[in-house]
Amino acid sequence: MLTYSFIDLHASRIALRKQIEKQANALQEQARLENIKITQRKRAGYLHAITALKNIVLEPFFIKAFKAEFKSLKTYESQTINELDSLVIAHGGLNRTIQQVEEFLAIRGLWTSNYDEIDYADEVLQSLWKVRALTPQYKEKTYWNTVLPTCALCWRLPQSSHYYCSEHHPNSAQKSYKAAKHKVFRALTQLDNIYIESKSEKHKEAGSNNQKASNLYRLLGGFAPHPRYFIKFCKNYVLQTTWIELAKSITTTTKEFYPATFNCIRRIKPPCVRIVVTP
């Protein structure tokens, strides 16, 4: 990612938020006065929700990083995109773009050191949610109103919950939930990071369960690069070298970024393989 100063991006986030609120409120007022509905798809006799995203210029770093992860629809591949409404149209509509921005945050943003850029991406996501909430089908107003990719406190998949696995559910497994949460915040005290401090404060202030879960999920994700980057690295590397060199690079990378996993790998003894050559 390209780096911008915190002050510049903070100002951009505030400007984006104000512009979205102004245009969303204007569209909602127009719908009320004309007594017509707002829809995600462009239809005769209805107001188009994406109208609220017009003339909102996105930061270049976000466009570049987002395009690196997700391709536009073929019809729009050759077009230059720098505004939010164009981005939504080029990526298949509000629902699809929201899913992609959520995944963008999950696979790319959670571990980077440029946390002001992550906050900007968060603001883009919030903006898309706000506009989608203008339509009758969606009324979400809270952050992370979807299922998290993994448990907010570990690597397991959520089970019987949008945010937690069965071993860390705050209701059915309160003891293990509190213990795991305590470990996260105890580990965070060892990090000298303004972002971590701000997110810790946000967690204390958060009222709803989904806000608390999303904060825990993002804090936990800040300790190491996301595994998908590691997998992507391996796939690219294997095309350029031999499997022996790939195996060495996996060991080296794991030692650097995932020390606990590396210790597990070291304990694995490879099976003895005999190669018999017959004439």
N, C-alpha and C positions, 0 to 999 in steps of 0.2 A: 504493500500500500504506500502511496505518497503520504508525506507528513505535512500537516498544517499546524499552526499554532493553536493552542487551546482556546485563546481569546477569539480568534477568527471563527473557529468552528462553533464555539458557544454562541456567538452572535448569529451565525447562520442557522443554528437550531432554533433560536428564539424567533428569528424572522420567518422561518418555515412554519413554525407553530402558529404564529399570528396570522400569516397569510392563509393558511388552511382554515383556521377558525373563521376568518372574515368571509372567505369564499363559500365555505360550507354553510354558514349561517345565512348568507345571501341566497344560496340555492334553496335552502329550506324555507326561507321566507317567500321566495317566488312560488314554490310549490303550494304553500298555504294560501297565498293570495289568488292563485289561478285554480286552486282546488284540484291539483293533479299530482300523481305519484312520481317518485324518483326511482329509476331502475338502473341496474348495472349495465344492461344492454341498451343500445340506442334503438328506440321504438317510437313510432308516430304517436303523438298524443301524450307522451311522457317526457319528463326531464331526465337527461343523462347524468348519472352520478359523477362521471369522469370530468364533467364541466367544472367541478370544484377544484380540479387539479391543474387547470390551465395556467400558463404563464408562471409556473413555479420552477425556477431553474435550480437544478441539483448541482452539488459540488462535484468537480471533475474526478476527484479521487474515488468517490462512490460509484460513479458511472463506470470508471475503468475497472474497479475491483469486482463490481457486480457482473459486468460483461465477461470477465474472465471465468466466472463460475457458471453463468447461464446464458445461453444463446437466445437471440431474438427469433421470432417466427420467421420463416424463410422470406415472406413478403416484405419484411422490414430489415433484413440483414444488411442491406447497403445504405440504409438511412442513418444519418447522424442523430443521436438522441441526447438531449441535454435538459429536457423538461420532464416533469413527473407524469403528466398525462400521456406524453409520447412513450415513456417507459412502460406504462401500464398497457397501452394499446399494443406495443411491439411484443409484449410478453404474454399476450393472451387474455387480458382482462384483469379485473380486481382480484378475484379469488386466486388465480394462478400466480399473480405477482406477489400477493401476500404470502403464499406458501413459499415462494422462492426467497423472499426477503427473510422469512423466518429461518429457512434452511441456511441462507447466507450467514446469518448471525450464529447459527449453531455450528457450522463447519469452518467458518473463517474468522469470525469476530471475537469469539470468546476468550482466546488466549493471547491475542496480539498485545503488544505494549502500547499501541496507539489507542488508548481507551476513549479519548475524546472523539475519535472517528467512529467508534462503536456506538457511542451515545448519539451521534448524528444518524447512523443507520437505524437505531432505535426510533428516532424521531420520524424517519421516513415511514417505518412500520406503523407507528401510532397514527400518522397522517392518513395512511391507506385505510386503517381500521375505522377512523373517524368518518371518512367519506363513505365507506361501505355501510356504516351504521345508519346512514340516511335512508337506506332502502328498507322496505317493510320486512324483508327476510332476515335482516341482521340488526341487532340492537346492542352489540357488545360495546362496553365502555371501559373495560378493565384490561390491564396488560397481561399478555400471555393467556388469552382465553382459549387456549388449545391444549392438546396433549403434548407434554414434553417428550423429546426423543428418548430420554432415559430418565430414571429416577433422579430426583433433585439432589439426592445424597449418595448415590453410588452408580455403578455401571449397569444395573439391571433395568429391564423394561418396566414401565408403569403397569401395575396390576390392580384392577378394581378401583382405580383412581386415575386422574389426569396427570398427576404429578409425582406419585411415589410408588415404589414396589411394595410387596406385602411385608417385607422385613423392616421397612422404614416408614410405614404409614403412621401419621401422628395420632390416629384414633385407635387402631387395632394393635399397634406396636409402639406405644408411646415411649417406653423405656429406651428401646434401640434408636428411635427417632431423636430423642433428646441427646443421647450419647453421641450419635453421628454428627448432629448439629454442633454440639460442643467441640468435637474434634476439628470441624471445619473452621470455626472461629478461633480456636486455640492456634491452629496452624497459620491463620491469617495474621495473627499478632507478630509472627516472625518476618512478615513481609513489610518493607518500607515502601508503601505505594499509596498515593493520594486516591487513586481510583478505588482501591480496596476499602479505604476508610469511608469514602462516600457511599459505597454500596452497602457497607455494614450499617451505616446510619439509616440508609433507605430501608434495610430489612427491619430495623427496630421500629421505623415509622409506618411500615406497610400494615394495612388493616386486614385485607382479604387474604385467604389461604393461597390463592393463585399468585398474588403479588409476592408473598413470602417464598413460595416454592420457586418462582422464576429467579428471585434474587439469590437463593441458595444454589440453584442450578448454574447460574452464571459465575458465582464466586468459586464454586468447586471446579468449574471448567477453566479457571484462570491459572491453575498450577502447572499445566503441561499442554503442549500442542495437541489439537484434536487428532484422534487416531486416523481420521479420513485423510489427513495430510500425509501421514506416514504410509498409508496404503497407496495413495496416489504417487508418492515418491518411488515406492517399490515397483509399481507398474511401469513408470517411465524409465526407471533404471534398468529393468530386465530387458528392455528393447535395445539398450546400448552396450550391454556387456554380457559376460558369462554368468551362469547361475552361481558359480563359486564366488565371484566378486560381489554378486548380489547378497549372498549369504553373509559375507563379511560386512557389507555395508549395513545390513539389518542389525547385526550384532553391535556395531559401532554406534548407530543411531539410537538403538534401544538403550544402550549404556548411558548415552548423553541425556536423553529426554525422559526415559522411563526406567529409572534405576531399580525400582522394586521389581518390575517385570524382568529386567536384566538378571537380577539375582535368581529368579525362578528359572530362566533359560540356562544359566550356568550349572544348575543342579541336574539338568537333563543329560543323561548319558546316551550318546548315539548308539544304535545297535551295531553289532559287529557284522559287517557285510563281506562275504567272500565272493570274489569274482573268479569264476572257473572258465578258462579259455580252452575250448576244444578245437582240435585240428579239423 
